[in-house]
Amino acid sequence: MAEIVGAFGVPHTPVFPFFVKRDGPDSEIARFFKALTDELVALRPDLIVMFDTDHLNTFFLDNLPIFAVGVTETFKGPNDEPREVPDYTIKSLPDFAAHVRKTGIDAVFDLGMVQEFTVDHSVVVPLHFMTPQMQIPVIPIFINGHIPPLPPAKRCFELGRSVKRAIETWPKPLRVVTMGSGSFSLDVWGPRIAPGRTDGVPDPDWAKRVCELIEQMQVPTLIGEATEAQMLKAGNVGGELLNWIAMLGTLGERKPEFVKPQMANGHAYAAWRGK
Amino acid sequence: MSVFAVNHLCRELLRDHAFRAAMKADPAKALEGKNLTGPERDALLAGDVATLYRMGVNSFLMGYLCRFEVCGLTLPVYNERIRSAAPQGGH
């Protein structure tokens, strides 16, 4: 049987690869991603299941699923030209992805399927830092965290639970890690960006609160407080928290190995170990 | 559905390099034939991202207008204009 050997919460800021190339391995971004990478290497995963919110680059406003699973042998990215990120081809496991989707549909999640697709920085940037050889297959699960109406936090947590069941019922031995990609408070190119910048953190208190709740694994409280109004108040990509909440649904109650907040960006880096 | 056309052409700035070049060279000509209302066309050509935002254009798609510096938008200009659309008491 497959098993969940760990989980990660990751940021995906598209300019971070440029910053790390410019500022070197001692920069905070590089050090925080190295901490995640060290954990990933130690866990020796065979598969990454990533909960992600596309920025209207895989999908668009004419065809926008609330939830969708990538079911394919390979996919490419990034499709949105982040600086200093090469073009990658990323392996996947379509049979496993189809099993994840069927398990979800059996649990009354109307999971869309996408088979020919590319992905943007939100999938590729964390992988660029953590597994640049792209040797580990990745299954993306897309959650609409940007375009209201957003799915409820409780629903996303239960989606994570369904993914956990899918992993645990897969008959072959596989070491799986799950990831949630995104920010807690961030406005990108919107009216609440900071002076002189392309982004801003409209609700730093919320980002701090989310970090505290995750560190203490007070997940029911987090789900209760992560209303659509709160997430949108936290910025136009504040709903990316839903990816973290889905990831938390794949876990038990074990506390994280670490949570490293980066409050200037309204996000954090976090890692959990499985059994 | 016209706001959809604005959103779509913003994304085409990323995907369609020929359209990107055309928008940089002569935006009015590049927008000919697009399914835009007069106010949308005017706001685009003026780089009036605050008005576009109020019309319902997605802000991170609008960011491509600035990223590729079309319609007179540089980061300082874009930043000042979009921030003027912030609700009172906002960031």
Chai-1 contact restraints between the chains, C-beta under 6 A:
chainA,res_idxA,chainB,res_idxB,connection_type,confidence,min_distance_angstrom,max_distance_angstrom,comment,restraint_id
A,L61,B,N7,contact,1.0,0.0,6.0,A-B,restraint_1
A,V188,B,F60,contact,1.0,0.0,6.0,A-B,restraint_2
A,W189,B,S59,contact,1.0,0.0,6.0,A-B,restraint_3
A,W189,B,F60,contact,1.0,0.0,6.0,A-B,restraint_4
A,W189,B,M62,contact,1.0,0.0,6.0,A-B,restraint_5
A,W189,B,G63,contact,1.0,0.0,6.0,A-B,restraint_6
A,G190,B,S59,contact,1.0,0.0,6.0,A-B,restraint_7
A,P191,B,I82,contact,1.0,0.0,6.0,A-B,restraint_8
A,P191,B,R83,contact,1.0,0.0,6.0,A-B,restraint_9
A,P191,B,A85,contact,1.0,0.0,6.0,A-B,restraint_10
A,P191,B,A86,contact,1.0,0.0,6.0,A-B,restraint_11
A,R192,B,A86,contact,1.0,0.0,6.0,A-B,restraint_12
A,R192,B,G90,contact,1.0,0.0,6.0,A-B,restraint_13
A,R192,B,H91,contact,1.0,0.0,6.0,A-B,restraint_14
A,G200,B,H91,contact,1.0,0.0,6.0,A-B,restraint_15
A,P202,B,H91,contact,1.0,0.0,6.0,A-B,restraint_16
A,N236,B,S59,contact,1.0,0.0,6.0,A-B,restraint_17
